[in-house]
Amino acid sequence: MASTDDLPAEPAAQDPVKLIGIRDTPLSVDEVFRAVGDDAAGGTALFVGTVRNHDGGAGVDALGYSCHPSAEAEMRRIAEKVAADYPVRALAAVHRVGDLGVGDLAVVVAVSCPHRGKAFEACRKLIDDLKHEVPIWKHQKFSDGTEEWVGAC
Protein backbone atom coordinates (compact mmCIF):
# COMPACT_ATOMS: atom_id res chain seq x y z
CA MET A 1 0.00 0.00 0.00
CA ALA A 2 1.35 3.42 -0.94
CA SER A 3 1.89 5.99 1.72
CA THR A 4 0.27 9.38 1.48
CA ASP A 5 3.71 10.77 0.67
CA ASP A 6 3.60 8.83 -2.63
CA LEU A 7 0.28 10.30 -3.72
CA PRO A 8 0.29 13.32 -6.03
CA ALA A 9 -0.27 16.58 -4.24
CA GLU A 10 -3.60 18.26 -4.82
CA PRO A 11 -3.24 21.47 -6.77
CA ALA A 12 -3.20 24.53 -4.56
CA ALA A 13 -6.46 26.41 -4.51
CA GLN A 14 -6.23 29.42 -6.76
CA ASP A 15 -7.15 32.84 -5.45
CA PRO A 16 -10.40 33.86 -7.17
CA VAL A 17 -9.60 37.53 -6.54
CA LYS A 18 -7.80 38.34 -9.77
CA LEU A 19 -7.68 42.13 -9.80
CA ILE A 20 -8.23 44.78 -7.13
CA GLY A 21 -7.17 48.37 -7.60
CA ILE A 22 -7.54 52.03 -6.89
CA ARG A 23 -6.46 53.97 -9.97
CA ASP A 24 -5.85 57.60 -10.82
CA THR A 25 -5.97 56.77 -14.55
CA PRO A 26 -8.96 55.86 -16.74
CA LEU A 27 -10.48 52.45 -16.08
CA SER A 28 -10.80 49.67 -18.66
CA VAL A 29 -13.90 47.48 -18.87
CA ASP A 30 -11.93 45.10 -21.10
CA GLU A 31 -9.18 44.69 -18.49
CA VAL A 32 -11.69 43.80 -15.76
CA PHE A 33 -13.65 41.46 -18.04
CA ARG A 34 -10.47 39.64 -19.12
CA ALA A 35 -9.38 39.29 -15.48
CA VAL A 36 -12.45 37.20 -14.63
CA GLY A 37 -12.32 34.92 -17.66
CA ASP A 38 -12.51 31.28 -16.57
CA ASP A 39 -13.28 28.17 -18.63
CA ALA A 40 -15.37 26.73 -15.76
CA ALA A 41 -17.59 29.81 -15.57
CA GLY A 42 -20.94 29.73 -17.32
CA GLY A 43 -21.87 33.25 -16.28
CA THR A 44 -20.04 36.54 -15.95
CA ALA A 45 -21.69 39.62 -14.47
CA LEU A 46 -20.11 43.03 -14.92
CA PHE A 47 -21.10 46.37 -13.41
CA VAL A 48 -19.81 49.72 -14.66
CA GLY A 49 -20.45 52.84 -12.59
CA THR A 50 -20.22 56.12 -14.52
CA VAL A 51 -20.34 59.79 -13.57
CA ARG A 52 -23.86 61.02 -14.33
CA ASN A 53 -24.85 64.60 -15.13
CA HIS A 54 -27.18 65.00 -12.15
CA ASP A 55 -27.74 64.06 -8.54
CA GLY A 56 -31.44 64.14 -7.91
CA GLY A 57 -32.56 67.42 -9.44
CA ALA A 58 -29.17 69.17 -9.35
CA GLY A 59 -26.96 69.24 -12.42
CA VAL A 60 -23.45 67.82 -11.93
CA ASP A 61 -20.55 69.17 -13.99
CA ALA A 62 -17.76 67.05 -12.51
CA LEU A 63 -16.67 65.22 -9.43
CA GLY A 64 -13.58 64.05 -7.67
CA TYR A 65 -12.93 60.89 -5.73
CA SER A 66 -10.43 60.56 -2.93
CA CYS A 67 -9.72 57.64 -0.64
CA HIS A 68 -8.15 56.59 2.61
CA PRO A 69 -4.83 54.70 2.29
CA SER A 70 -6.65 51.55 3.49
CA ALA A 71 -9.17 51.62 0.62
CA GLU A 72 -7.49 49.02 -1.56
CA ALA A 73 -7.02 46.63 1.37
CA GLU A 74 -10.71 47.08 2.24
CA MET A 75 -11.65 46.32 -1.37
CA ARG A 76 -9.64 43.09 -1.17
CA ARG A 77 -11.26 42.13 2.16
CA ILE A 78 -14.72 42.60 0.69
CA ALA A 79 -13.79 40.74 -2.50
CA GLU A 80 -12.45 37.80 -0.49
CA LYS A 81 -15.68 37.68 1.53
CA VAL A 82 -17.83 37.66 -1.62
CA ALA A 83 -15.60 34.94 -3.10
CA ALA A 84 -16.04 32.88 0.09
CA ASP A 85 -19.83 33.33 0.19
CA TYR A 86 -20.59 32.58 -3.49
CA PRO A 87 -19.29 29.98 -5.97
CA VAL A 88 -16.94 32.53 -7.53
CA ARG A 89 -14.48 31.36 -10.16
CA ALA A 90 -12.92 34.82 -10.57
CA LEU A 91 -13.57 38.34 -9.32
CA ALA A 92 -12.18 41.79 -10.12
CA ALA A 93 -12.84 45.37 -8.96
CA VAL A 94 -11.19 48.70 -9.75
CA HIS A 95 -12.18 52.19 -8.59
CA ARG A 96 -11.03 55.53 -9.93
CA VAL A 97 -9.78 58.43 -7.82
CA GLY A 98 -9.05 61.98 -8.90
CA ASP A 99 -11.07 64.38 -11.02
CA LEU A 100 -13.67 62.84 -13.34
CA GLY A 101 -16.05 64.31 -15.87
CA VAL A 102 -19.57 63.32 -16.83
CA GLY A 103 -19.48 59.94 -18.58
CA ASP A 104 -16.14 58.83 -17.08
CA LEU A 105 -15.94 55.38 -15.52
CA ALA A 106 -15.80 55.56 -11.72
CA VAL A 107 -15.88 51.86 -10.85
CA VAL A 108 -15.82 48.54 -12.71
CA VAL A 109 -16.50 45.19 -11.04
CA ALA A 110 -16.98 41.72 -12.49
CA VAL A 111 -17.61 38.23 -11.17
CA SER A 112 -17.63 34.90 -12.97
CA CYS A 113 -19.41 31.85 -11.53
CA PRO A 114 -20.48 28.45 -12.85
CA HIS A 115 -24.03 29.80 -13.39
CA ARG A 116 -25.47 33.22 -14.26
CA GLY A 117 -27.77 33.57 -11.25
CA LYS A 118 -24.93 33.35 -8.75
CA ALA A 119 -22.78 35.62 -10.94
CA PHE A 120 -25.49 38.31 -10.79
CA GLU A 121 -25.93 37.87 -7.02
CA ALA A 122 -22.20 37.97 -6.30
CA CYS A 123 -21.62 41.00 -8.54
CA ARG A 124 -24.43 42.91 -6.86
CA LYS A 125 -23.12 42.00 -3.39
CA LEU A 126 -19.63 43.08 -4.41
CA ILE A 127 -20.60 46.53 -5.72
CA ASP A 128 -23.07 47.17 -2.88
CA ASP A 129 -20.52 46.27 -0.20
CA LEU A 130 -17.76 48.26 -1.91
CA LYS A 131 -20.05 51.29 -2.04
CA HIS A 132 -20.98 51.05 1.64
CA GLU A 133 -17.73 49.92 3.24
CA VAL A 134 -14.69 51.18 1.31
CA PRO A 135 -13.41 54.58 2.50
CA ILE A 136 -13.79 56.45 -0.79
CA TRP A 137 -15.32 59.92 -0.81
CA LYS A 138 -16.97 61.83 -3.63
CA HIS A 139 -16.74 65.59 -4.09
CA GLN A 140 -19.55 66.69 -6.43
CA LYS A 141 -19.38 69.99 -8.32
CA PHE A 142 -22.81 71.20 -9.33
CA SER A 143 -23.80 73.31 -12.32
CA ASP A 144 -25.01 76.14 -10.04
CA GLY A 145 -21.51 76.52 -8.54
CA THR A 146 -22.21 74.67 -5.28
CA GLU A 147 -20.29 71.63 -4.10
CA GLU A 148 -21.00 68.65 -1.87
CA TRP A 149 -18.93 65.92 -0.22
CA VAL A 150 -20.59 62.51 -0.09
CA GLY A 151 -19.47 59.75 2.35
CA ALA A 152 -18.31 56.30 1.27
CA CYS A 153 -19.32 55.67 -2.31
Secondary structure, 3 states (H helix, E strand, C coil): CCCHHHCCCCCCCCCCEEEEEEECCCCCHHHHHHHCCCCCCCEEEEEEEECCCEECCEEEEEEEEEECCCHHHHHHHHHHHHHHHCCCCEEEEEEECEEEECCCEEEEEEEEECCHHHHHHHHHHHHHHHHHHCCEEEEEEECCCCEEEEEEC
